[in-house]
Every structure is written in C-alpha cells, then in structure tokens.
Amino acid sequence: MYIINGENIEIAYEKNMVIKGIDLTIKKGEILSILGTNGCGKSTLLKAISRVIPYKSGTISLEGEIIHNIKSKEFAKKLAFVSQNNEIPDDITVEAFIKYGRMPHKRWYEVLNKEDDEIVVWAMQMCKIEKFKDRKVMSLSGGERQKVWIAMVLAQKTPVLLLDEPTTYLDICHQFEIMELVRELNRELNITIVMVLHDLNQASQYSDRVLVLKDGKKYAEGVTGEVLTPKLVREVYRVESEVEFQNNLPYFKLKGIVK
C-alpha cells in the first residue's frame, strides 16, 4: 500500500525549475532515502511533500488525498517534518518544547491533559532524552537538539515522518545515534520515514529503498542494494568507487574524482 504518491511533480523558484516532472511512490511502513548531489532538488522535493513550499504542477497525495485538500490541523496529524534549519527559542526547556507536538490534537481552548503528558514522556523516552527534560534546548549539543526535534514530532503521533539531512553537522557518534533512532522508530512503531541523506553508506544501511535525483530529475528508484552501484556513483556524483557487500548491503569505498 502506498501512503504517498506523486505524479509529474514540478517545482520552481521563480523561473528556475528545480524539480522536473518526477513521479514517486512511498510505501506504508518503509524507509525511503532521497539521494543526489547538492542542488539537485532533494530538500525541495521533501519540502513540497510536507507543504512547506508549493509545487508548480503535478499532484502529491497522502493516503489517497491531494495534500493541499487536507486541512492544516489534520495534515499535522498525518505527517511531521524536521528540516535542516531548526529554530528554537533560547529560553524554552526540552519538555516544554516537546509539548508543542500535541497542539494539532487540541482545540484552541483546550489544555494538555494526562494523556498528552504521557505521550510527551513516551516521546522523550523513545529518544532517550528524559534526563534533559528541564534543560534549555539551546544548551544541548547539536545531536541532542536533533533528538529533541524528533521527540517533538513523535509527540504529534503521525504515521509519516520526513527528515531533511538529519545527520548533517553531527559528529560520528551522534550520526550513529540518530540513524539507529530512525530505524527503531520505523521497526517498533511502523512509522513511514522519508529522509534526505548525503552519505551513501548510511542510505545503504538504513533504507529499504532509495530515490536518486540528478539535475532535478529522477535518475533511479528502487531497492537500495539493487540501485546503489559504482556505475550510479560515477554518473551521479562523478566519483569512482569500489563496492563491498556487508550483510547483503553495498558498502562504498570512494577512490577518486572521475577525470
């Protein structure tokens, strides 16, 4: 069953066409990673799916309904998005920030109840940040703040989670923690996850399928181990590589720039 469908999607910034006629399908309960070089449209496509920016033409549907026909509050119950550039007030605590994730489930006059508080605690436990609950978010490290953002959108209790470069600017330890968290959320909660990644080996290890973009168009889409090849790395990234298979998944060693 497909939870997200896109047909002939075109996205432009003023007169600059960034996404050029892309079709995509995202299966319920899978992890799909969007790959490609800088400027190929990865983040743009993710923002269009999350309604952060409009698309010029084509259609994007969520659970069979065109996304722009879904009321904002209902959309926020179905899909959550964590962007690259997250801004958080300087003086807000971790627990207070995560409570924002419950807003789509409340009317304007309603306050959080015991169930909401339990969900907030559950989200912090899933992301292993309970010990930070009274800390100011901005006092945490980059990896810890990323977990806080994921906990906040977890509190939305959506079946779909979009992550735009979730490991960018993080050290190796925090990258590993975030990717392991992504896998845990997918396997334990059956959350459909779509993420933009740069690291081919992260995509190989943590994705069920990949969508590879080149110059705003779809270059390839399919099962990770079948799509990611040295030929693809050469043609998309202009880099020569060797591939080894570890647990039936490709692991790339980069050798040099294509001359």
Secondary structure, DSSP 4 states (H G I P E B T S, - for coil): -EEEEEEEEEEEETTEEEEEEEEEEEETT-EEEEE-STTSSHHHHHHHHTTSS--SEEEEEETTEEGGGS-HHHHHHHEEEE-SS----TT-BHHHHHGGGGGGGS-TTPPP-HHHHHHHHHHHHHTT-GGGTTSBGGGS-HHHHHHHHHHHHHTTT-SEEEEESTTTT--HHHHHHHHHHHHHHHHHH--EEEEE-S-HHHHHHH-SEEEEEETTEEEEEEEHHHH--HHHIIIII-EEEEEEEETTEEEEEEEEE--
